[in-house]
Amino acid sequence: MSLAVDEPQKRFYFVNEVATELRRSEASIRWMIHTGQIKTGKIGGRIVVAAAEIDRLISEAFAEAG
Protein backbone atom coordinates (compact mmCIF):
# COMPACT_ATOMS: atom_id res chain seq x y z
CA MET A 1 0.00 0.00 0.00
CA SER A 2 1.42 3.39 -0.97
CA LEU A 3 0.65 6.66 0.73
CA ALA A 4 -0.43 9.62 -1.34
CA VAL A 5 2.10 12.41 -1.27
CA ASP A 6 0.64 15.90 -1.24
CA GLU A 7 1.69 17.96 -4.23
CA PRO A 8 3.23 21.30 -3.22
CA GLN A 9 0.87 24.25 -3.52
CA LYS A 10 1.36 26.24 -6.70
CA ARG A 11 2.31 29.90 -6.22
CA PHE A 12 1.01 31.05 -9.60
CA TYR A 13 -0.85 29.83 -12.66
CA PHE A 14 -0.63 30.57 -16.37
CA VAL A 15 -3.81 31.60 -18.21
CA ASN A 16 -4.49 28.10 -19.56
CA GLU A 17 -4.09 26.64 -16.05
CA VAL A 18 -6.50 29.22 -14.59
CA ALA A 19 -9.02 28.25 -17.28
CA THR A 20 -8.67 24.58 -16.33
CA GLU A 21 -8.89 25.32 -12.61
CA LEU A 22 -12.04 27.45 -13.00
CA ARG A 23 -13.49 25.24 -15.78
CA ARG A 24 -13.77 28.19 -18.17
CA SER A 25 -12.36 28.82 -21.63
CA GLU A 26 -9.05 30.65 -22.03
CA ALA A 27 -10.94 33.38 -23.88
CA SER A 28 -13.24 33.96 -20.90
CA ILE A 29 -10.27 34.13 -18.53
CA ARG A 30 -8.53 36.64 -20.83
CA TRP A 31 -11.76 38.70 -20.87
CA MET A 32 -11.91 38.62 -17.06
CA ILE A 33 -8.28 39.80 -16.97
CA HIS A 34 -8.99 42.54 -19.52
CA THR A 35 -11.97 43.85 -17.53
CA GLY A 36 -10.01 43.80 -14.25
CA GLN A 37 -11.92 40.97 -12.61
CA ILE A 38 -8.70 38.96 -12.29
CA LYS A 39 -5.47 40.66 -11.21
CA THR A 40 -2.31 39.47 -12.94
CA GLY A 41 1.43 39.90 -13.07
CA LYS A 42 4.13 39.04 -15.56
CA ILE A 43 7.03 36.66 -15.16
CA GLY A 44 9.39 36.28 -18.08
CA GLY A 45 6.92 38.10 -20.31
CA ARG A 46 4.10 35.66 -19.56
CA ILE A 47 0.88 36.59 -17.80
CA VAL A 48 0.51 34.84 -14.46
CA VAL A 49 -2.20 34.75 -11.81
CA ALA A 50 -1.30 34.25 -8.15
CA ALA A 51 -2.89 31.26 -6.43
CA ALA A 52 -4.27 33.69 -3.82
CA GLU A 53 -6.13 35.55 -6.60
CA ILE A 54 -7.89 32.34 -7.66
CA ASP A 55 -8.81 31.69 -4.02
CA ARG A 56 -10.20 35.25 -3.81
CA LEU A 57 -12.37 34.71 -6.89
CA ILE A 58 -13.81 31.50 -5.50
CA SER A 59 -14.43 33.01 -2.05
CA GLU A 60 -16.21 36.02 -3.53
CA ALA A 61 -18.37 33.78 -5.72
CA PHE A 62 -19.60 31.88 -2.67
CA ALA A 63 -20.04 35.04 -0.58
CA GLU A 64 -22.31 36.52 -3.28
CA ALA A 65 -24.30 33.28 -3.56
CA GLY A 66 -25.04 33.13 0.16
N, C-alpha and C positions, 0 to 999 in steps of 0.2 A: 504494500500500500504506500503510495507516495503522497506527500503533503503538498498542497497548493502553495506556491510562493507568491506573495503579493507583489504585483508589478509596481515599481516606483511611480509616484504621482507625477504626471506631466506638469511642467511649468508653463508651457505655452502650446498653442495649436496653430497649424496652418489653416487656410480658408477651407480646403477640402476636408480636413479633419473636423473642423467646427460643423460643417454641413453634415457629416456622418454622425457626429455626436448629437446634434439637435434634430436629426432626421429631416433635413431640409435640403433643397438644391443649393449648389454653389452660387447660382445666380441670386437666390433669395438672401443668402448670407452676404454677398457683395452689396446688395441693395440695402440691407440693414446697416452695413458699415458705412455706405455712402450717406445714408440719412441720419447717421449718428446714434443709432440704436445700439450698436456694438462699438466699443472703443478698441482701437488697435495700436500696434507699434510696428516698427520695422527692424528686422535683424538680417543683415546681409542683403538688404534690398528686397526682402520678402515680407509680406504682411503677416503679422502674427497676432494672435489673440491670447491674452493671459488666461490661465485656467480659472483664476478668480473672477474674471469677466463672465465666463460661461456660467459659473455658479451664481453670479448676480442675476443674470438673465432668467435662470430657472427659478430662483427665489422670488423674484418680482412677478413672474408668471403665476406662481401659486398664491402669492399675497393678493394679487388682483382677483383671482378666482374665488377666494374665500370671503 
